[in-house]
Each structure stands twice: as structure tokens, then as C-alpha cells.
Amino acid sequence: MLNFVRLNKSTLNAIPLAGLLILIILAGVACEKMCQPCEPYIIMYAFAEEGELLAAEMTVDRTEKILGRTVRIGQLAGKDIVLAESGVGMTNAAMTTQKLIDMFAPRGLIFTGIAGAVDTIVNIGDIVVCDRWATHDYGYIGAEGFQSGGIKVYPYGSDSMVRKVYFETDSAMFATAGKLNSSGLVFDSIGSHVPKLLVSGVGVSGDCFIDQVEKRLWLSENFGALTTDMESSAVAQVCDINGLPFIIFRSASDLAGGSGSASARIEMDQFFKTAARNSALLVLKYLDSLEQ
């Protein structure tokens, strides 16, 4: 709590100019901190459309532009929330994540949106919550072709560099997601298919949209991946290095490489809105299950 005092002319004359400037700066910093939510959850999405349902359900205190992206600060499902568009791709996702962590000192991060199915147990519309994430296009290209490799990082709280292939979802947040299957989930159907929730497995990300069967099979063989997208592992890496708990919900809008006569791009265009909505509905259910 700030204590304000009345400054008369004699008081002002007694304060050196440098001291007065310091008081003004400190007051501004204190006011800025008072305007920030207390340990909010950050919820991120890549495409603007993926955040529409959550924004509509949210009580928005204010809206800001941070790194050019729309950020809403307020409450959702009884929780303090910072709802932010990350932009598409690994670099956009990473820099937005770090900026929001620095600004809001969150208690956790939730990412929501569409993805491509890799394993055929994942049908279009199904939602996957992976327990770990890897970057599939980070590696070495030599005479024998591309070889994936781990990323050298400094783990949270460590001054020693290690090489990591996988960045793990927070165990407590993951366990909470695992309980949602018994909570009467209802998703919008994709054709005749009623989407299901899969809480397990590996997700992979990279800076390319996968619309090739051969690449899909490669992702399955080399990572055991269930799903692929263009942001999640970057977000996971940034959260991991900052020691921030995170969880990622991805709803399959397509099968990487396409299915039948349809390409993945055609499938994504067709099922984007339903898949994005289902992922957002699950986030709302998840928020309801979290303790204050």
C-alpha cells in the first residue's frame, strides 16, 4: 500500500531535484505493479480465432498491445488470466512467452489451439495433452541426411549446460488434465466422429506445416509423436528454462499429410473452427478444475 503525503512549497524546496525525480520514478513503478494481476495464469494461442471463445467468456479489465499482439488482462473461470495471442511459428511463440513471463510473473502457462495429427490413433477433432515436447527440425544435416538432436540449454536454477531433446509438461498440471476424462466432457463433433481427449505421449513442433505422409511417418518413427504444430515446443522450452509450470492442449484439425483424397491444408481449412473451439472448451473445463 502506498502512503501519499501532501507536499507544500517549502517541502518541495527542501527536496533536492535528484531526490524528487527518484520519488516520482519509484511511485510510477509501484503504481504499475499495483495494476498487474497477482500471479495470473497466462493462456496463449497462435491464431486470433483460437482465442475468440476464451475472450468472449472472459471479464476483461484492460487490453494491451505487447510486441504488437493483442493481450487481455482480466478474469476467466474465477482465475486471474492474461490471455495473449503469440503469433504463428517458433520465434513468435518464444519471444511472446518470455515477454509475458517477465511482465506478469505468472503461476503457470496454458497453450491452446489446433495441430496436425501424427499417430493414426489421433482422429481429426481429438484433443491431445502431451507429457513432453520436442523440436523436430533442430539437428544436423550431413552426408546421411538430417539427424535430429537435443538443444543445449541451461536448466532452471543451474549454471551448467545440458542437451535436452524433450521438455516435460508440469506433472501437477498434467495430472489435473488426466482427471478431465471423467468429468463429462462434451465436444463439438467432426462429421460423425465424437472427439475424445488423449492425455499422454509426445508432441513435436517446428517451423513448417507438415503436409507430407513421409514426414509424418518420420515424426512417428523418430519421436513416437502423437501430434505436431509450430509453437508448442518453443513455449515448452521457454517455460522450462524459467521454471514455470505449463500445459498444452492441442486439437487435431488435420492429419499431417492428409487422409483420403484431402490434403492436410484442405482438412485444416475445413475443421479449423471446430477444432479450435473444442480446445478452448477444454481449457475452460480445466480452469474450473484448478484450485484458487
CORMOBEL-V98861 format. One record per backbone hydrogen bond with DSSP energy under -1.0 kcal/mol. CO is the residue of the C=O (numbers start at 0). NH is the residue of the N-H. If there is no record, write none. Layout:
co = {CO & CO}
nh = {NH & NH}
This chain:
co = {7 & 8 & 9 & 15 & 16 & 17 & 18 & 19 & 20 & 21 & 22 & 23 & 24 & 25 & 26 & 27 & 28 & 29 & 30 & 32 & 39 & 40 & 41 & 42 & 43 & 44 & 46 & 47 & 50 & 51 & 52 & 58 & 61 & 63 & 65 & 68 & 69 & 70 & 71 & 72 & 72 & 73 & 74 & 75 & 78 & 79 & 80 & 81 & 82 & 83 & 88 & 89 & 90 & 91 & 92 & 93 & 94 & 95 & 96 & 97 & 98 & 99 & 100 & 107 & 108 & 109 & 110 & 112 & 114 & 115 & 116 & 118 & 122 & 125 & 126 & 127 & 128 & 130 & 131 & 132 & 133 & 137 & 139 & 141 & 144 & 146 & 150 & 152 & 154 & 161 & 163 & 166 & 169 & 170 & 171 & 172 & 173 & 176 & 178 & 179 & 189 & 192 & 195 & 197 & 200 & 200 & 201 & 202 & 203 & 204 & 211 & 212 & 213 & 214 & 215 & 216 & 217 & 218 & 218 & 219 & 225 & 226 & 227 & 228 & 230 & 231 & 232 & 233 & 234 & 235 & 236 & 237 & 238 & 239 & 244 & 245 & 246 & 249 & 250 & 251 & 253 & 254 & 258 & 262 & 263 & 264 & 265 & 266 & 267 & 270 & 271 & 272 & 273 & 274 & 275 & 276 & 277 & 278 & 279 & 280 & 281 & 282 & 283 & 284}
nh = {11 & 12 & 13 & 19 & 20 & 21 & 22 & 23 & 24 & 25 & 26 & 27 & 28 & 29 & 30 & 31 & 32 & 33 & 34 & 35 & 106 & 81 & 109 & 83 & 111 & 85 & 49 & 50 & 54 & 55 & 56 & 74 & 72 & 70 & 68 & 65 & 84 & 63 & 82 & 60 & 61 & 80 & 58 & 78 & 75 & 40 & 73 & 42 & 71 & 44 & 92 & 93 & 94 & 95 & 96 & 97 & 98 & 99 & 100 & 101 & 102 & 103 & 104 & 41 & 246 & 43 & 248 & 250 & 252 & 227 & 255 & 121 & 125 & 251 & 197 & 249 & 199 & 168 & 202 & 166 & 204 & 148 & 146 & 144 & 141 & 139 & 163 & 161 & 157 & 152 & 150 & 132 & 173 & 174 & 175 & 176 & 177 & 179 & 181 & 182 & 192 & 189 & 126 & 128 & 130 & 131 & 225 & 133 & 228 & 135 & 215 & 216 & 217 & 218 & 219 & 220 & 221 & 222 & 224 & 223 & 117 & 203 & 115 & 205 & 234 & 235 & 236 & 237 & 238 & 239 & 240 & 241 & 243 & 242 & 108 & 169 & 110 & 127 & 114 & 124 & 116 & 257 & 261 & 266 & 267 & 268 & 269 & 270 & 271 & 274 & 275 & 276 & 277 & 278 & 279 & 280 & 281 & 282 & 283 & 284 & 285 & 286 & 287 & 288}
